[in-house]
Amino acid sequence: MKIAFSKLSGAGNDFIVIDNRELSVHLSTSQIREMCTRRTGIGADGLILIEPSADCAFSMKYYNADGLPGSMCGNGGRCAVYFAYTIGITASSANGFTFEANSNHYHAWIVDHETVKLQMLEPKEFRYDINIDGIVCHSLNTGSPHAIIYRDDLANVNVTEIGRPIRYRTDFFPDGTNVNFVEITSPESLSIRTFERGVEDETLACGTGAVGAALMSYRLHKISATTVLVKVRSGDALKIQFSDNMKEVFLIGPAKIIYEGTMSQSLEVN
């Protein structure tokens, strides 16, 4: 059975995206994991199914590279919107696209060619000065849980070696956490590297992590601007905009189709 897919990149986060508006494709955990595995599969940080929604332009179902359903992925959401636009799904209104993910509604706009602006959920669960075996971190939830660790030597950090044990510290983070290493580069910019839960490795970008780093840095008075440029591992920059009270938060950045193809697998298809 051949299933058409597109490979998209959101500032270096890459995703396999499938048009499943007919609800004909059903993938097992192992099949998704195999597709996302690099070198032996298509390779991706996650897989996205675009499906119908009763009250939105579409529904986004997101799976991490481990094949399991994931929490909100900011760059994945932006890629889903761009893909939906390319296959002819129209904006919900003049105010842009409204789509459904994990029972929440999100709003997004095609700013220009291959740039998507996504309104995030209001952040919650701010915690400060968590000491984990001598490493001080802060945490918050931006649709996904994130630990934030500040470093002055970001280029030299062993993200996997330090990040993996913290990701699994369920005594501090009951559902596990993404782990972000952040270096402040100016009052309105920062750089970030992320060990991502579900991928279980460093990724080239993490949208919800970039949002979390910007908001936490503002809360801690490490930056002073409410429009922040976040340089990610790929070299791309994401723009985070937010109101002073953080009730309105936007993630803006590139979303591109890298290639399109078909995959031949024994899929469960109705």
N, C-alpha and C positions, 0 to 999 in steps of 0.2 A: 504494500500500500504506500503510495506517495502522498506526502502531506506538504503543501506549500508553506514556506516560512520566510520571514525577513529577519535579518540580523541588524540590530540598531545599536548605536553607541550614544550614550548620554555623558559627554565629557570624559569618556574612558570607561565608564560602567557599560558593559555590553549585555545585550539581551536577545534571546530568540523570541520573536513575536509571531503569533499565529492568529489568523482571522477565524474565529470559531463562532461566528454569529448564527450558524445553523446548528450549533451544539452537537456536531457529529464527531468531534475528536475527544477521546478520553485517554489520558496518559497516566500510566502508573508512576509511582515514586521512582522506581528503578529506571524506567524509560526516560523520565525527565533528567535524572542524574546522569545517565549515559549521554544524552544529547548535550548537556552542559559541560561534560568533561572535555578538557582541552587535549588536543592531539589525537585522541581516539573518537571524539564526537565533534559536533559543530563548535562547541566551546562557548561558554557564556557565564556571566555572574548570576543569571536567572532566566526564567522562562515566563512569558506573559501570554495569556489567552484573552483575546478581545471578544466579549460575549454580549448578548442583548441585556438591556436593563428596562425595567417597567417605567421608570421615571427619569432616566438620564440618557445621554447620548449613547453610552455604552457602559459595560461593566468590565473592570480589569481584574483578572485573577492572576496573582503573582506567586511564583514558586521559586524558592532559592535554588542554588546550584546543587544542594544536597537532595533535591527532589521534593522537599516538604513545603507546604504553604508558608509564605512569608508574611511579615507585617508590612506596613507601608514602605515602599521604596520610592523616594523622591525622583531620582533620575529615571527609574522605571516608569513612573507616572508620566513624566514629560515625554519619554519615548512612546508610550502608549498613545498619548494624545497626537503626537506627530504621525504615527502610523495610522491612527483612525482617520486623520485628515487626508492622508494619501490614498486611502481605500474608499473615500467618498462619504464618510460619516460626517454629517454637517454639524456645525456648532449648535448648541442648545438654544442660544439666543444671541443677540447683539453683544452680550457680555462674555461670550466665549463658550467653551465646552464645559459641560458638567458631566462628570463620570462617577461611577460607584466603585469603591474598593474597600474591602473588609467592613462592609455595612456603613461606611462613611461616604459623604458626597464631597467631591473636590471640584474646584473651578480652575480652568486653565485657558490660556490664550496663545495663539501663534503670533508671536511678536513680529517676526519677519521670517524669511526663509531659513529654516533649520534652527530657529531659536524659539523656545517655549517657556512661558511664564506659568508657574503653578502655585496656587494658593495652598499653603499647608495648614494643618490643624493647629490650633492654639497649643503651645508647649505646656507640659505639666511635669509634675514629680521632680522639681528641682531639688538636688541635694548637693551639699558642699563639703569639701575637706574630708573625703573618705580616705582613710589610711589603709592600704592593702599591702602588707608586708613591706612597709617603708615607702611605698609609692603613693603619692597623694593625688587623688583624682576627684572630679566632680561629675555629676550625672543629671540627666534629664530625659524626657521622652518627647520626641518630635513626630510621633507616629510609629517610631521604633525606638527602643532604649539605647542610650549612648552614654559611655563613660568618656570624660574629657581629661587628658593629661597634658600639661604644658611643658614644653621643652625648648631650650635655646639652641639645640643642636639637631634639628629635625632630620637633616640629611643623613646623620650617622645613627639614627635610632634603629635598632633591630625590632621592627614592628611585630613580626611573628613571634619571636622569642618572648617579648614582654607582653604582647597583647593576648596571646592564646590563653595563658593561665587566668588572666583577669576576666576574659570572656566567659569562662566556666565557673567563676566564683559565685555560685548560687546562694551562698550565705550573705552576700551583698546584693546580688542581682538574681532574684528567684527564677526569672525566665532566661537567664544569660544576658549578654549585652554586646553591642558593638564597642570597640575600643579605638578612640581617636587620639592621635598625638598632634598637638597644635603648637605652632610657633607664631607669635605676633610679629608682623613685619612693618606695621604702621598703625596710626589711630583708626584707619579704615580698611585694613587688609590683614590677612593672615594666610598661612600655609597649613596644610593638613595631610596626614597620612592615616589610613584606617584599616584596622583588622576587622573584617566584616563577618558577623554571625551568619551562619547558613552557607557562606562561601568557604569559611574556615581558613582564610588566608587574607593577605593584604590585597585590596582592590585598587584600581587606578582612580577611582572616585567613589564617593558616597554622598548622595544628595541630602538625606536626613541627617547625616553626620556633619556635613558642611553647615546646615542650618543650626544644628545643635551647638557647634563650635562658635558660630557668630553670636548666637543668643547668650550663651554662657559667658563669652568674653565681654559682652556688653553688660551683663549683670554684674560681673566682677570688676568692671571699670578698667578692663585691659584695652578696650577700644572705646571710641567716643561717637562713632558714626552709626546711623541706622540704615545705611546702605554700605554693605561690606563686600569686598572682593575676596573670594576664597580660592587660592591656588591649590589644585589637587595634584595627585601623583602623576597623572597623565601630562601635566603641563598646562592643561586648560584651566580657565577660571570660571567659577560659578558666582553669580551675584545674588546676595541675600538682602532683601529689603524687608523692614518690619517697622511697625508703629512702636512708639516709646513704651506702651503698655504690653506689647507683644501679642496683642489679640489678633492682629493681621500680620501674617508672615508670608513672604513670597520667595520662591526659588526660581531663578532665571538662568538659562544656559543652553548650550547646543544640544540638539537631538538630530542624529543623522542616520540614514539608512546606509549601511556598509555594503551589504549585498543581499540578493534574494536567491532562493533556491528551493529544492524539494528534498525531503529526507525519505529514505526507504527503510521502513521498520515494520515489524509486526505490531501494529497499533490496534487498540480496541476501537473500532469505528462502527457506528450504527449504519 
